[in-house]
Amino acid sequence: MLIELVKIARFPGAPSLADVRTSFGHTAVRWCGDRAAEPGEYHVEWTIDEDIV
């Protein structure tokens, strides 16, 4: 899926959170990609945790 990465928030001892825009809307998600990623468009693969499914 094509997304626009707006920014990545980093917190000590916690996963990075990405502020992203998609064709479905705006959201914050756990970022497992390159921690040095710059804002821009990226093709990503979404994974949904079993407890949410």
N, CA, C and O of each residue as an XYZ file, in Angstrom:
212
protein
N       0.839     -1.166      0.000
C       0.000      0.000      0.000
C       0.885      1.230      0.000
O       1.902      1.261      0.692
N       0.518      2.229     -0.756
C       1.263      3.477     -0.799
C       0.812      4.369      0.353
O      -0.380      4.625      0.525
N       1.782      4.839      1.141
C       1.485      5.744      2.251
C       2.388      6.962      2.142
O       3.411      6.935      1.459
N       1.998      8.024      2.822
C       2.874      9.185      2.966
C       3.319      9.227      4.419
O       2.503      9.396      5.324
N       4.615      9.071      4.631
C       5.187      9.163      5.973
C       5.326     10.639      6.312
O       6.030     11.379      5.624
N       4.655     11.063      7.372
C       4.712     12.466      7.792
C       5.892     12.664      8.739
O       6.708     13.565      8.548
N       5.974     11.810      9.765
C       7.105     11.866     10.706
C       7.161     10.585     11.509
O       6.191      9.828     11.564
N       8.314     10.345     12.138
C       8.498      9.196     13.017
C       8.801      9.725     14.414
O       9.689     10.559     14.590
N       8.060      9.237     15.403
C       8.292      9.600     16.803
C       9.055      8.458     17.455
O       8.681      7.292     17.325
N      10.123      8.804     18.154
C      10.943      7.798     18.828
C      10.896      8.036     20.330
O      11.052      9.164     20.797
N      10.678      6.953     21.084
C      10.615      7.028     22.541
C      11.569      5.993     23.111
O      11.588      4.861     22.629
N      12.358      6.337     24.115
C      13.290      5.367     24.702
C      12.562      4.119     25.204
O      11.565      4.215     25.919
N      13.068      2.964     24.825
C      12.521      1.699     25.288
C      11.169      1.328     24.700
O      10.523      0.400     25.186
N      10.732      2.027     23.672
C       9.430      1.750     23.055
C       9.583      1.711     21.537
O      10.535      2.269     20.990
N       8.642      1.049     20.855
C       8.703      1.026     19.389
C       8.513      2.427     18.807
O       7.882      3.286     19.423
N       9.060      2.643     17.630
C       8.861      3.914     16.930
C       7.435      3.984     16.409
O       6.871      2.977     15.982
N       6.858      5.176     16.445
C       5.516      5.386     15.910
C       5.603      6.301     14.696
O       6.285      7.325     14.718
N       4.905      5.915     13.645
C       4.905      6.705     12.422
C       3.559      7.397     12.266
O       2.503      6.788     12.439
N       3.620      8.663     11.938
C       2.432      9.441     11.603
C       2.308      9.331     10.081
O       3.158      9.847      9.355
N       1.253      8.660      9.590
C       1.128      8.400      8.156
C      -0.230      8.846      7.612
O      -1.219      8.937      8.339
N      -0.239      9.116      6.321
C      -1.475      9.397      5.595
C      -1.637      8.309      4.544
O      -0.684      7.929      3.863
N      -2.866      7.819      4.430
C      -3.177      6.796      3.430
C      -4.394      7.254      2.635
O      -4.965      8.309      2.909
N      -4.781      6.457      1.657
C      -5.988      6.771      0.898
C      -7.232      6.618      1.768
O      -8.306      7.091      1.396
N      -7.099      5.957      2.933
C      -8.211      5.767      3.857
C      -8.270      6.842      4.939
O      -9.297      6.996      5.601
N      -7.189      7.579      5.124
C      -7.152      8.612      6.147
C      -5.799      8.712      6.819
O      -4.804      8.191      6.315
N      -5.764      9.375      7.945
C      -4.549      9.691      8.691
C      -4.512      8.822      9.952
O      -5.536      8.651     10.614
N      -3.335      8.272     10.291
C      -3.234      7.432     11.484
C      -1.803      7.400     12.003
O      -0.878      7.861     11.335
N      -1.635      6.853     13.190
C      -0.313      6.594     13.766
C      -0.179      5.085     13.921
O      -1.085      4.423     14.427
N       0.953      4.547     13.483
C       1.187      3.106     13.519
C       2.604      2.812     13.984
O       3.480      3.675     13.926
N       2.819      1.593     14.444
C       4.164      1.158     14.800
C       4.994      1.103     13.525
O       4.555      0.540     12.522
N       6.190      1.683     13.559
C       7.061      1.727     12.395
C       8.160      0.695     12.551
O       8.977      0.781     13.468
N       8.182     -0.291     11.647
C       9.203     -1.344     11.682
C      10.216     -1.172     10.560
O      11.092     -2.015     10.373
N      10.096     -0.094      9.825
C      11.014      0.174      8.722
C      12.275      0.864      9.206
O      12.594      0.843     10.394
N      12.984      1.473      8.277
C      14.227      2.183      8.556
C      13.957      3.326      9.532
O      13.141      4.204      9.252
N      14.640      3.316     10.674
C      14.427      4.361     11.684
C      14.892      5.722     11.189
O      14.493      6.748     11.740
N      15.723      5.745     10.166
C      16.217      7.011      9.621
C      15.392      7.468      8.408
O      15.795      8.386      7.695
N      14.251      6.835      8.180
C      13.414      7.180      7.025
C      12.991      8.647      7.095
O      12.638      9.164      8.155
N      13.036      9.284      5.955
C      12.634     10.685      5.827
C      11.168     10.754      5.412
O      10.645      9.791      4.852
N      10.496     11.875      5.678
C       9.126     12.036      5.197
C       9.055     11.844      3.681
O       9.972     12.216      2.949
N       7.951     11.259      3.231
C       7.764     11.014      1.803
C       6.861      9.822      1.583
O       6.257      9.298      2.519
N       6.776      9.398      0.329
C       5.917      8.269     -0.027
C       6.691      6.955      0.046
O       7.847      6.866     -0.368
N       6.015      5.938      0.586
C       6.601      4.611      0.715
C       5.540      3.562      0.407
O       4.356      3.761      0.678
N       5.976      2.454     -0.158
C       5.103      1.287     -0.285
C       5.362      0.427      0.943
O       6.506      0.065      1.220
N       4.305      0.100      1.681
C       4.454     -0.662      2.922
C       3.538     -1.874      2.910
O       2.584     -1.949      2.136
N       3.849     -2.814      3.781
C       3.010     -3.984      4.004
C       2.441     -3.859      5.407
O       3.192     -3.666      6.363
N       1.130     -3.966      5.544
C       0.459     -3.852      6.830
C       0.349     -5.228      7.468
O       0.084     -6.215      6.782
N       0.548     -5.294      8.764
C       0.318     -6.509      9.539
C      -0.618     -6.148     10.676
O      -0.388     -5.173     11.392
N      -1.672     -6.931     10.843
C      -2.639     -6.669     11.909
C      -2.470     -7.741     12.974
O      -2.512     -8.934     12.670
N      -2.277     -7.320     14.226
C      -2.097     -8.259     15.322
C      -3.318     -9.163     15.474
O      -4.449     -8.746     15.223
N      -3.078    -10.383     15.883
C      -4.138    -11.391     16.019
C      -5.249    -10.920     16.963
O      -6.425    -11.175     16.704
N      -4.890    -10.238     18.047
C      -5.926     -9.812     19.003
C      -6.842     -8.733     18.433
O      -7.942     -8.536     18.948
N      -6.422     -8.040     17.398
C      -7.263     -7.033     16.747
C      -8.139     -7.670     15.682
O      -9.266     -7.230     15.455
N      -7.620     -8.711     15.024
C      -8.376     -9.402     13.985
C      -9.628     -9.971     14.592
O     -10.422    -10.600     13.893
